[in-house]
Amino acid sequence: MSKRKYMVAEPGNRASAPGAAAKPRAGDDGAPPVWHKDNRGFWFVVCVAASLVFALIYTALR
């Protein structure tokens, strides 16, 4: 068993019924999901959201 940073389903370990079509998920290619704390995109979205909230509050109090 290899140690991976992010959990990825092994081909033989499907929890669905046999013959059922597997729906592709965001993390199937091994990339971390957007909301993972080690993802740059997550922190970019957090900073943009914080900046937007600050700008709205600043303009409302001005």
N, C-alpha and C positions, 0 to 999 in steps of 0.2 A: 504494500500500500504506500503510495507516494504521499508526501506531505505537501499540500497546496495551501497557498495563502487564502484563497477563497474556495468555498465548497462548490464543487461541480458534480452533478450527478453522473455516475458511471453508467455506461450503456446497459449493463445487465441489472441494474438496481432500480427499475421503474416501479413505482407504487401503483400505477394505473392498471386497469384490466388488460389482459393480453389481447392484442389486436386493436386496441384503442389508439387513435392517432394522437401523437404527442404534440402539444401546442408549443411553439418556440417561445422562450422567455428571454428577457433582456440579458441575463447572465449566462446563457448557454455557450457563448463563445469564449468563456473564461474571463471576460472583462468584469470588473466590479460594477455593481449597479450604481446609478447616478447618486443615490442618497447615501452611499457609503462614505464614512468620514475620511478615508484616505484618497478619495477621488477629487481631482482638481476642479471638476465641474461643479461638484457639491459646494465647495468653498466659494467659487465664483458666484453661484446663485445666492448663497448666504450673504455675501458682501453686497451684491446688487440689491437684494431685498432690504438689508439693513440701511443702505444708502437711500433707498426710496422712502422707507419709513421715516428716516431722519429728515429728509427733504420735505415730506408732507407735514410733519410736526412743526418744523421750523417755519414753513410758510403759513401755517395755521396760527402760530403764536406771534407772528410778526405784525 
